[in-house]
Amino acid sequence: MAGVVTAVVGFTSSFAVVLAGLAAMGASPAQSASGLIALCVTMGVACIGLSWWSRSPITVAWSTPGAALLASAPTPAHGFASAVGAFVVCGALLTLTGLVPALARLVRAIPTSIASAMLAGVLLSLCAAPFRDIPTSPAAIGVVLVTWVVLARFAPRWAVRGALVAALVALGFSGAFAQADWSGALPALVWVTPTFDVATAIAIGLPLYLVTMTSQNIPGVAVLASFGYTTPWRAAIGGTGLGSMLGALFGGHAINLAAISAALAAGPEAGEDRKARWVAGVSAGVVYLLVGLGAGVIVAVAGAAPLGVFTAVAAVGLIGSLLGSLQQALADPHHRVAALVTVVVATSGIVVAGIGSAFWSLAAGCVVAWIQGVGVRPSPPGAKDARPGSDVSAERPARG
């Protein structure tokens, strides 16, 4: 049951972010549904395989911060095929990171404050979207936001899922279900032949890799370690990298170790016997495989929704990650100026030579840190393992 809860929480808390990211990359509804299926299948297989093989509760999630990055980035000039090429590049880098420990050490060398600031800047523009869209759908978006605010006060664990339920109720009153196109509701994978170009690889692939490593994989290892489990680095990172490459060919952006939701499967919630908790990882994988069958229905409903409703669900689901990223970005006083520059550049949406603001924000932050002479200053104790995970964006489950 802990594994079932892990998968349900991971999916419902952030699927809207994934759909927003794929749509921003130019994916059609059929390609978005295929991408969602591909992510669920690769996540499910990875959860089952890694947990069964290692006898540890290793859970896998899609890259929620990566999806947020896509949602705030400009559509690639060559369309979704070039975005898929960038997804493949990201998967290849993840695979290499699993096989070459030096690459992981290179990622860790990026100051925690700057990596978190890049994520904060990306999330800030996405979290502001509902307020820009309120004039178009005031009632539906208002219901989502008010529901989230009330539940965040009285039942924070249910805030995001309550907002999702509120959105579905609003859709029912608006007649969206009757207007939905159900022709693509059956599960179907759509092959996308990747197109590779340097600008998109740098603008999308590299930031997607960095944000996935720093905000998901590294914290995911730390969460498992906090419960006494040793992550099989090569198998886990290399395996999820290969899964990302395969899923990319059908529209999925990236999968990685679960971070915050990993505590549900690895902690006391999964039973007193630590040696038996690997079963939770397997059951989470089975649920992901089953949930993937409904991806077409989810995309059909999202397509018929009033403008901004599901964007609002995505935004409230990312508030927790935004808060955590800002706190982490400003935690080290020596890096605050560089981190603030990183946030500002990431939020600006600037595009230079076809490369978006996520890459330039990271570059700007590192340059400012170097000029100020703090580029090699170590982060605060524990900071490297405290980077905010985003597979469950608005809530941190108790560990017993």
C-alpha angles and dihedrals in degrees: 000000000000088000092049091052091047092055096042092048093046093050102041094044097059116010089106089059091053093050091048091051095049092046091051089054090057100261117159119230090261091050091047091052090047091050091051091049092047091052093049093047096048091044091049095048092046093049092050096042099044095042094046094046098044098034086226128115096254111168126187129208138180116262103266094179087048091054089049088052090054092047092057097042126091117258110265114258091238095048133236094329091066090047088054088051088056090049089055090050090052091050091049091052091049090051092050090049089057092050100038113050091192089067091056090051089052091055090049089053090069105098110258091227093057095045090050091045091055090053091046092053091050092048094046094064091047094047090052093055097089091057090052090049098045094095090060098049107011098161099046096042092042092055091052094049096044092048091051093048093050095046092044086061100043106020109016094173089063099040099101096039089046089054089051091052089048089052091052091050090050090050090052092054092045093054092240094138091059091049096047119115104237095179091101097041095109113088113263132162116222118205114226116194105219123235116206123211128159097232094054092043090055096040098044112009099050098045089044089055094046096047091046092051098042099039101034119014099043094045089043091060089048093051092052091046090053088063093045100262124131113217114225092233101196095043095043101042096032092045095050088046091055090045089052091052092050094044091048090066088064097041104274115136106205144321128208145161112305112249117188097011088052087079091066092061098034100042135075090281086077093057141284095271106082092193091060098048092092085082088071090060090052094048090048089055092051091051091050090054091051095044090053089066089068096053093105091054091050092051092047091053092045090050092055095045120111113264113284100009098111090036086060091051089050091048097052089046089059099045092093092051091048091053092047093047093051092048091050093045093055098036096096110062091203092061100039097104092047090046092050091051089050092052093048094049093046091050093047095073091220117173120198122176089351092302118123134229098265092070094041092049091055091047092047093049093050092047092050091048090050093048090050090050096241100102093109098036109123118249120248115285111285093009095119091059095041100064108135114263117213110195086103102027108184104037141047111208118226116253097216 
